């Protein structure tokens, strides 16, 4: 026998050891587990996906880095061209304004040679004007100096032209003294024909005003834009391209010649028409100055400018036509490492694959341990729930037994006594040894005994009814839509007069309208039980007794009902027993001890909410009910914690 017991203990110890090894990822049996291999297959697939994902993430960040560098370069290119144009226009605008104040220019009609000499000096020093001319008030050229291939030629009188119909002259005549007109950039036109080779030009004009304020004519400079526009196009690496477009989407620089100046040559090549999606990103995006975006796998950076903004003059010193806005656009291809892999990419991918393979093994063991731990926790939780239910059942059975022992015991005792008395009475009647008075006394004794038995049985029936109510579920209630505020207000109004006779003030606080879909009879039962409980137990020797039923709209999902009294409160040591079946604190007004147990059971299993209590001795008690605005349908399938 001792050997058998020892063998049994050893076998049990080995079994526990094997169980422990299976639960431990560091054990020596994990690789023999079928669960591990199932997990390993999943981990392998996840690891492979993780390797590809890691490569994709690396590719993403590398691409982001490269694209950030490209975006910075595009920004630098647009700013560089912007600065070039800015310097070109700003210097020209300042020279024009200063020249208009020169005495020789003002006296051009009296001293034309001096005016021509002054224009010659300006042309040599500035080096950016293709024509410098003075127009009379009627628009005819009075003096003109042409700059061609670094040669300055004074136009003879017979070659002077009438510019009164040209848009820039019309705009300049509307200026006040000291103001400057800057035209849009276009190609220079002589006698109605576009000058060849093309000469991109912007025209700057300002009034010539005598000392006495009399307008003598207009000073107009043709600003040669060939030099700054020649810097647009592909950069040295043949990757980044910069372009210049006008407000209508026509190219002014940066692409092949056959696509330039479409609005003047009649080719109708236009970005706004040919690439409308790209154009729609440029125009709104640059409304605040500049924008960066991606289109058709190219990175773009665009700047919106006007010649007037480039001139450096204030708004009150410049007039410019509405169609003079320009767009500087720089672009480059997006980074695409997958289309052109390098040796470093292959090495990185191989190393990443090896790392992911190692990580897959580690994650596989960890996942196995986690799953086994989760199963163990579920078993422990189920065991705890079972233990808790059994403990609850034990308390209920003990309470029922305790409560029913007295009335049933009393009934049994009385019935036994009555049985013995009936035997004596039957014997007396058999021997005819009883007189009438003795018979009346015996019958009276039996009636009293029957009443005692009846009273104790009634008490037993009452206890069974309370116990059944405690274990009830949602099948006794019907869910419907109703107004919770109206229900509570009506309940308080019904009880107000009755409670006032007992010296208790009861009132309702909360919204009058509170739509809810729940179990109205269950809520009514719970609130009535809490109010009745407060009336019975809260106000010992209190003269200012008060009960408040309060409704609070917590959020989109829940209401909160509070039943608050200013009574004697509950000892903190007894808080945990408030919802315990068959427990009551009051010795002067004891009940069945099931009222609060019924409340907790109905709130949780029928209404689908929760009940909480807070109480301070000598200050009062508040019961808070969390009521869902839409009672869960699944609550009907739940069993009460008191069900057996």
Beta strands, then each sheet from edge to edge (+ up, - down):
strand 1: 129-135
strand 2: 141-148
strand 3: 151-154
strand 4: 180-182
strand 5: 186-187
strand 6: 189-190
strand 7: 193-194
strand 8: 200-209
strand 9: 215-224
strand 10: 233-234
strand 11: 241-246
strand 12: 251-253
strand 13: 290-295
strand 14: 298-306
strand 15: 318-320
strand 16: 325-333
strand 17: 480-483
strand 18: 505-509
strand 19: 515-518
strand 20: 546-553
strand 21: 558-565
strand 22: 610-616
strand 23: 620-628
sheet 1: 3+ 2- 1+ 9- 8+ 4- 15-
sheet 2: 3+ 2- 1+ 9- 8+ 5-
sheet 3: 6+ 7-
sheet 4: 10+ 11- 12+
sheet 5: 10+ 11- 16+ 14- 13+
sheet 6: 17+ 19-
sheet 7: 18+ 20+ 21- 23+ 22-
end
